[in-house]
Amino acid sequence: MVYTEGYLKEKLTKELDAVHVEVTDESDGCGAKFSVLIVSDKFNGKPLLARHRLVNTVLQEELKTIHAFTQKTLTVEQYKQKS
């Protein structure tokens, strides 16, 4: 299955109760390379590795066919400070 920006955004938003999700297909539309920014309070108190593992668990099936996946994970407070 080829995954789309919209599909990944919807799944991440729902599963992580995210308040903001940006998904960029960097593979010219073939769905093999994505970068994401996820803002969620589920990341509160978690170190970076734990945040990434949480995202990887949510996308466990999808990551079997996505060859490159870059993620930036922020809490709501961190996102507000960067904006």
Secondary structure, 3 states (H helix, E strand, C coil): CCCCHHHHHHHHHHHHCCCEEEEEECCCCCCCEEEEEEECHHHCCCCHHHHHHHHHHHCCCHHHCCCEEEEEEECHHHHHHHC
